[in-house]
Amino acid sequence: MGVKVRERPEDSGVFWVFVDHKGRRKAKRVGSEKAALKVKEQVEARLTLGQIAFPESKREPELPKLSEYYGRFQRNYLSSAVCSSTKISYDGSFKRYILPEFGNCHLNEITRAAVKDFVSKLVNKKYISFNKPARREALKALKQRWTGQTIRARRLINEFAGWIRVNPQVETEAIEQHLTESVAHMFDDQTALFQSAAKELIMDHVVIRKMARPSIRIVLAELTAVLNSAIEDGIIAANPARRLTKFYKSAPVVHEEIHPLTHDEVPAFLQATLQYSPEYYPLFLCAIHTGMRSGELMGLQWGDIDWKDKFITVRHNIVRGDEHRTKTSKTHRVDMSDALIDVLFDLRRQRREKWLAQGKNEIPVWVFCNREGNPVDSHNVKNRHFKKCLEKAGLRHIRFHDLRHTFASLLIQNRQSLKYVCDQLGHASIKMTADVYGHLVPGANRQAMNSLPSLNSSISAEKAAGENE
């Protein structure tokens, strides 16, 4: 028999009585420490007599369901205390994973055993991915195999992608069955052999994967934060989602695939930019020469540039049109190349001339702004101008974020240290830099292997000494 009095949360002045008796646990919120100690004595006396710990003299009010409490958490915390990207992350985790599992559970019904089962499901469940690059490659393969079927092939791929988005967790057999039916419907005038080959071509570009360990960690961290809030509100006494890392260690660690431009591709891309979107040349050059994230580029201000010492202080971040803190909530410095300094200096001079001609004494604070003087729309830049310049340069499709990877990979190829690259990118730790870019320096590792001593080392040294004589 175990009866304990604890203050939850700490320094709150709210005391609970915890009972652990014959394998059954129960907790009751009392109030003051004095009242809780008195209840403890009463519970111990009842348990000694074989009675139940807390007689149900009157029914206690039901605790809110997780779905109801999360709505309160959204209004009171997410809407005002965090940046929009964090709010989006919470909403995505709860909508996709947490609420389908615990949404109808009252907060006191979410047990540690239930959360452990939830973690096990996340670790073992398979997810289907059919992203834009995969769809593009699938369409390209269909067009190369069968000319004249482009319209129907694109319609089939878009329909299948939409179905995958709605059903990301279905089994492989169900995917193949749906695709078989869709192909038969779309190409009903073609032979069974044609339909089977078309299905196989599309399936070759479907990725079946498990949820990555960092993704599971984020989902659990956000569930833990909401339950911690419930503890602070005095609704529950303990958090069943805390300290569960060991239960998802087997989950794969999936690193982001990076597709940087090569040393020879960068001039081709910039030349196409000068020809087809010259107004965005300074922005794209700044992305390649600083590695700044898209939101940091949109938030760059003239006051962030140190012209004398040739560096940029990254302190602003524009997300969906709103200004927020940087991703790591810290500022960091990025060195500028002479080429970038010249381009930005000319941009500022031209903008001053333009705005003075309009009768305006001061230019906008934003380095990359639209005609109204507001930060440029990142989605417009990426979808209309960045993609167009890639196509005009005859280059493969990459994401705008890959310009950041281009910056890092070119520095590494120029034998800059990972510590320097880490500082320039503003990573929270060098471990992240090494995880993402460490594989880009295999030649350096090979040279390190040759530096290890062996029997031949002394022979080579003697040979070299003889030749020197």
C-alpha positions in Angstrom: 0.0 0.0 0.0 1.4 3.4 -0.9 -0.3 6.8 -0.2 1.7 9.9 -1.0 1.1 13.7 -1.0 2.7 15.7 -3.8 2.5 19.3 -5.0 1.7 19.4 -8.7 2.9 21.4 -10.4 5.7 22.4 -8.2 5.4 25.7 -6.3 1.7 25.9 -7.3 0.3 25.5 -3.8 -2.0 22.7 -5.2 -1.5 19.3 -3.5 -2.7 15.9 -4.7 -3.1 12.5 -3.0 -1.6 9.6 -5.0 -2.7 6.0 -4.1 -0.9 2.9 -5.4 -2.7 -0.1 -3.9 -2.8 -3.7 -5.2 -1.6 -2.7 -8.6 -4.2 0.0 -9.0 -3.4 3.7 -9.0 -5.5 6.7 -8.4 -4.9 10.4 -7.8 -7.1 13.1 -6.3 -6.7 16.8 -6.2 -7.2 18.2 -2.7 -5.9 21.7 -2.4 -3.8 22.8 0.5 -1.0 20.7 2.0 -2.7 20.5 5.3 -6.0 19.2 3.8 -4.0 16.8 1.6 -2.2 15.3 4.6 -5.6 14.8 6.4 -7.0 13.1 3.3 -4.0 10.8 3.3 -4.6 9.7 6.8 -8.3 8.9 6.0 -7.3 7.0 2.8 -4.7 4.9 4.7 -7.4 4.1 7.4 -9.9 3.0 4.8 -7.4 0.8 2.9 -6.4 -0.9 6.2 -10.1 -1.8 6.7 -10.3 -3.1 3.1 -12.4 -0.2 1.9 -11.9 1.8 -1.3 -9.5 4.7 -1.2 -11.9 7.5 -2.3 -15.6 6.8 -1.6 -17.8 8.1 -4.4 -20.1 10.2 -2.3 -20.8 12.5 -5.2 -19.8 12.4 -8.8 -16.9 14.6 -9.7 -17.3 16.8 -12.8 -15.9 15.3 -16.0 -12.5 16.5 -17.2 -12.4 18.0 -20.7 -11.6 15.8 -23.7 -8.2 16.3 -25.3 -9.9 17.8 -28.4 -11.7 20.3 -26.2 -8.6 21.2 -24.2 -6.5 21.6 -27.3 -9.0 24.2 -28.6 -8.4 26.1 -25.4 -4.6 25.7 -25.8 -4.8 27.1 -29.3 -6.7 30.2 -28.2 -4.7 30.9 -25.1 -1.2 29.9 -26.2 -0.6 29.1 -29.8 -2.4 32.2 -31.2 -0.3 34.6 -29.2 2.9 33.1 -27.7 4.5 31.3 -30.7 5.4 32.0 -34.3 3.2 30.9 -37.1 5.4 28.0 -38.2 5.3 26.5 -34.7 1.5 26.9 -34.6 1.3 25.1 -38.0 3.5 22.3 -36.6 1.2 21.8 -33.6 -2.0 21.9 -35.7 -0.5 19.4 -38.2 0.6 16.9 -35.4 -2.7 17.1 -33.6 -4.8 16.8 -36.7 -2.8 14.0 -38.4 -1.7 11.9 -35.4 -2.8 12.9 -31.9 -6.5 13.7 -32.1 -7.4 10.6 -34.2 -5.9 8.6 -31.3 -6.8 10.6 -28.2 -9.2 13.3 -29.3 -12.3 11.7 -27.7 -10.4 10.7 -24.5 -10.9 12.7 -21.3 -7.5 14.0 -20.1 -7.4 11.7 -17.1 -8.1 8.7 -19.4 -4.8 9.2 -21.4 -2.6 6.8 -19.5 1.1 6.1 -19.9 0.4 2.7 -21.3 -1.9 4.2 -24.0 0.8 6.7 -25.0 3.4 3.9 -25.2 1.0 2.1 -27.6 0.6 5.3 -29.6 4.4 5.6 -29.9 4.6 2.0 -31.1 2.0 2.7 -33.8 4.0 5.7 -35.0 7.2 3.7 -35.1 5.7 0.8 -37.1 3.2 2.5 -39.3 4.1 2.9 -43.0 3.5 6.1 -44.9 3.2 6.6 -48.6 5.0 9.5 -50.4 4.3 10.6 -54.0 5.8 14.1 -54.0 6.2 16.6 -56.8 9.6 15.4 -58.0 8.3 11.8 -58.0 5.2 12.9 -60.0 7.3 14.8 -62.4 9.6 11.8 -63.0 6.6 9.5 -63.4 5.0 11.7 -66.0 8.3 12.0 -67.8 8.6 8.2 -67.9 5.0 7.7 -69.2 5.6 10.3 -71.9 8.8 8.7 -73.1 7.2 5.3 -73.2 4.0 6.3 -74.9 3.7 9.5 -77.0 0.3 11.0 -77.4 -0.9 10.1 -73.9 0.4 13.1 -72.0 -3.0 14.7 -71.1 -4.5 11.4 -69.7 -1.2 10.5 -68.0 -1.1 13.9 -66.2 -4.7 13.5 -65.2 -4.1 10.0 -63.8 -1.0 11.1 -61.8 -2.8 14.1 -60.3 -5.8 12.0 -59.3 -3.5 9.3 -57.8 -1.5 12.0 -55.9 -4.7 13.4 -54.5 -5.8 10.0 -53.3 -2.4 9.5 -51.6 -2.7 12.8 -49.8 -6.1 11.6 -48.4 -4.8 8.1 -47.6 -1.2 8.4 -46.6 -1.2 5.4 -44.3 -2.8 2.7 -46.5 -1.2 -0.7 -47.2 0.7 -1.4 -50.4 -2.0 -3.8 -51.6 -4.6 -1.1 -51.3 -2.5 1.3 -53.2 -1.9 -1.1 -56.1 -5.6 -2.0 -56.2 -6.6 1.7 -56.4 -4.0 2.4 -59.0 -5.0 -0.6 -61.1 -8.6 0.6 -61.1 -7.6 4.2 -61.9 -5.4 3.1 -64.9 -8.1 0.8 -66.2 -10.6 3.7 -66.1 -8.3 6.3 -67.6 -6.9 4.0 -70.3 -10.0 1.9 -71.0 -9.2 1.8 -74.7 -5.8 0.3 -74.2 -4.7 -3.3 -73.8 -4.3 -5.0 -70.4 -0.5 -5.1 -71.1 -0.4 -1.4 -71.6 -2.4 -0.8 -68.3 -0.1 -3.1 -66.3 3.0 -1.4 -67.6 1.6 2.1 -66.9 0.8 1.0 -63.3 4.3 -0.4 -62.8 5.9 2.8 -64.1 3.9 4.9 -61.6 4.5 2.5 -58.7 8.3 2.7 -59.4 8.1 6.3 -58.2 6.0 5.7 -55.1 8.0 5.8 -51.9 6.9 3.7 -48.9 8.6 4.8 -45.7 8.4 4.7 -42.0 8.1 7.8 -39.8 11.5 9.3 -39.0 12.7 9.5 -35.4 12.8 13.4 -35.4 9.2 13.5 -36.6 8.1 11.2 -33.8 10.0 13.3 -31.3 8.2 16.5 -32.5 4.8 14.9 -32.2 5.5 13.7 -28.6 7.0 17.0 -27.6 3.9 18.8 -28.7 1.6 16.3 -27.0 3.8 16.7 -23.8 3.5 20.5 -24.0 -0.3 20.4 -24.1 -0.5 18.0 -21.2 2.0 20.1 -19.2 -0.4 23.0 -19.7 -3.2 20.9 -18.3 -1.0 20.2 -15.2 -0.4 23.9 -14.8 -4.2 24.4 -15.0 -4.6 21.9 -12.2 -6.7 19.5 -14.4 -4.3 16.5 -14.2 -1.5 15.6 -11.8 1.0 13.8 -14.1 2.1 13.8 -17.7 2.0 10.4 -19.3 3.9 11.5 -22.4 7.1 12.5 -20.7 10.4 10.6 -21.2 9.5 8.1 -23.9 12.6 8.5 -26.1 13.7 4.9 -25.5 10.5 3.6 -27.0 11.2 5.1 -30.5 15.0 4.6 -30.8 14.4 2.0 -33.5 12.7 4.6 -35.8 14.9 5.5 -38.8 16.9 8.7 -38.9 16.0 10.1 -42.3 18.2 12.9 -43.4 16.9 15.5 -45.9 17.9 14.9 -49.5 19.9 17.8 -50.8 20.3 18.7 -54.5 22.7 21.6 -54.6 23.8 23.3 -57.8 27.3 22.4 -58.9 30.2 24.8 -59.4 29.5 24.9 -63.1 25.7 25.1 -62.8 25.7 28.3 -60.7 27.0 30.6 -63.5 24.5 29.1 -65.9 21.6 29.7 -63.5 22.7 33.3 -62.7 23.1 34.1 -66.4 19.6 32.9 -67.1 18.4 35.0 -64.2 20.1 38.1 -65.7 18.4 37.4 -69.0 14.8 36.5 -67.9 14.3 37.8 -64.3 17.0 40.5 -63.8 15.2 42.2 -60.9 15.7 39.0 -58.9 19.4 38.6 -59.7 20.5 40.2 -56.5 18.2 38.0 -54.4 19.4 34.8 -56.0 23.0 35.8 -55.8 22.5 36.6 -52.1 21.0 33.2 -51.6 23.9 31.4 -53.2 26.6 33.6 -51.6 25.2 33.6 -48.0 23.1 30.4 -47.6 20.3 32.4 -45.9 16.9 30.8 -45.6 14.1 32.2 -47.8 12.4 33.9 -44.9 15.7 35.4 -43.8 16.3 36.8 -47.3 12.8 38.3 -47.5 13.4 39.9 -44.0 16.8 41.3 -44.9 17.1 45.0 -44.2 19.6 47.6 -45.2 20.6 48.1 -41.6 21.6 44.5 -41.3 24.5 45.0 -43.8 27.9 46.1 -42.5 29.6 47.5 -45.6 32.9 48.2 -43.9 33.5 44.8 -42.4 31.6 43.0 -45.1 29.1 40.9 -43.3 25.3 40.5 -42.8 23.7 40.2 -39.4 20.7 37.8 -39.8 18.1 39.0 -37.4 14.7 39.0 -39.3 12.5 36.3 -40.7 9.4 36.7 -42.9 7.0 33.8 -42.8 3.8 34.0 -44.8 4.0 37.8 -44.9 4.6 38.2 -41.1 7.8 39.1 -39.4 9.1 36.5 -36.8 12.2 35.6 -35.0 14.8 33.6 -36.9 14.5 29.8 -36.9 16.9 29.4 -34.0 15.7 32.6 -32.2 19.2 33.9 -32.4 21.1 36.3 -34.7 24.2 35.2 -36.6 26.7 36.8 -38.9 27.3 35.8 -42.5 30.4 37.0 -44.4 29.8 38.6 -47.8 31.8 38.0 -51.0 33.1 41.0 -52.9 30.8 40.1 -55.8 27.7 40.3 -53.5 28.8 43.6 -52.0 29.1 45.2 -55.4 25.6 43.9 -56.5 23.9 45.0 -53.3 25.7 48.4 -53.4 24.4 49.0 -56.9 20.9 47.8 -55.9 20.8 50.4 -53.1 22.1 53.2 -55.4 19.5 52.4 -58.2 16.7 52.2 -55.6 17.6 55.6 -54.2 17.6 57.1 -57.6 14.2 55.5 -58.4 12.6 56.6 -55.2 14.0 60.1 -55.4 12.5 60.4 -58.9 9.2 59.6 -57.3 9.6 62.4 -54.8 10.4 60.0 -51.9 13.3 60.9 -49.6 13.9 57.5 -48.0 14.0 54.0 -49.6 12.2 51.1 -47.9 14.1 49.3 -45.2 13.7 45.9 -47.0 16.6 45.0 -49.3 14.3 42.8 -51.5 11.0 44.6 -51.8 8.2 45.0 -54.3 7.0 48.2 -55.9 5.0 49.2 -52.8 8.1 48.8 -50.6 7.0 45.7 -48.9 9.0 42.4 -48.7 8.7 40.4 -51.8 6.3 37.4 -51.8 8.5 34.3 -51.4 5.9 32.0 -53.1 5.8 34.3 -56.1 9.6 34.3 -56.2 9.9 30.5 -56.0 7.1 29.5 -58.3 7.2 32.1 -61.0 10.8 33.3 -61.2 13.1 30.7 -59.6 11.6 27.8 -61.6 11.6 29.7 -64.8 15.3 30.6 -64.5 16.2 26.9 -63.8 14.3 25.9 -66.9 15.8 28.6 -69.1 19.3 27.6 -67.9 18.5 23.9 -68.9 19.0 22.8 -65.3 17.2 20.1 -63.3 14.3 21.1 -60.9 15.5 21.8 -57.4 13.9 23.6 -54.4 14.7 27.2 -53.5 16.1 25.8 -50.2 18.7 23.9 -52.3 20.4 27.3 -52.9 21.3 27.2 -49.2 22.7 23.7 -49.7 24.6 25.0 -52.7 26.3 27.6 -50.6 27.3 25.0 -48.0 28.5 22.4 -50.5 30.6 24.9 -52.4 32.3 26.1 -49.2 33.0 22.5 -48.2 34.4 21.7 -51.7 36.7 24.7 -51.2 38.0 22.9 -48.0 36.4 25.3 -45.5 35.9 23.7 -42.1 32.5 22.4 -41.0 32.7 24.8 -38.0 33.0 27.7 -40.4 30.1 26.4 -42.5 28.1 25.9 -39.3 28.6 29.5 -38.2 27.7 30.9 -41.6 24.5 28.9 -41.8 23.5 29.7 -38.3 23.0 26.1 -37.2 22.3 25.5 -33.6 25.2 22.9 -33.4 27.9 21.6 -35.6 26.4 18.1 -35.3 23.5 19.2 -37.6 26.0 20.6 -40.1 28.0 17.3 -40.0 24.8 15.2 -40.4 23.6 17.1 -43.4 26.9 17.9 -45.2 29.5 15.5 -43.8 29.1 13.1 -46.8 30.2 15.9 -49.2 33.9 15.5 -48.2 34.7 11.8 -48.9 38.0 12.7 -50.5 39.3 14.2 -47.2 38.3 11.0 -45.4 40.2 8.9 -48.0 43.4 11.0 -47.5 43.0 10.5 -43.7 43.0 6.7 -44.3 46.3 7.0 -46.3 47.9 8.9 -43.4 47.6 5.9 -41.0 50.9 4.1 -40.4 51.7 0.7 -41.8 54.7 -1.6 -42.5 55.1 0.2 -45.9 55.3 3.6 -44.1 58.9 3.0 -43.0 59.9 1.5 -46.4 58.5 4.6 -48.1 60.3 6.9 -45.7 63.6 5.1 -46.3 63.1 5.3 -50.1 62.3 9.0 -49.9 65.4 9.6 -47.8 67.6 7.7 -50.3 66.2 9.7 -53.2 66.9 13.0 -51.4 70.6 12.0 -51.0 
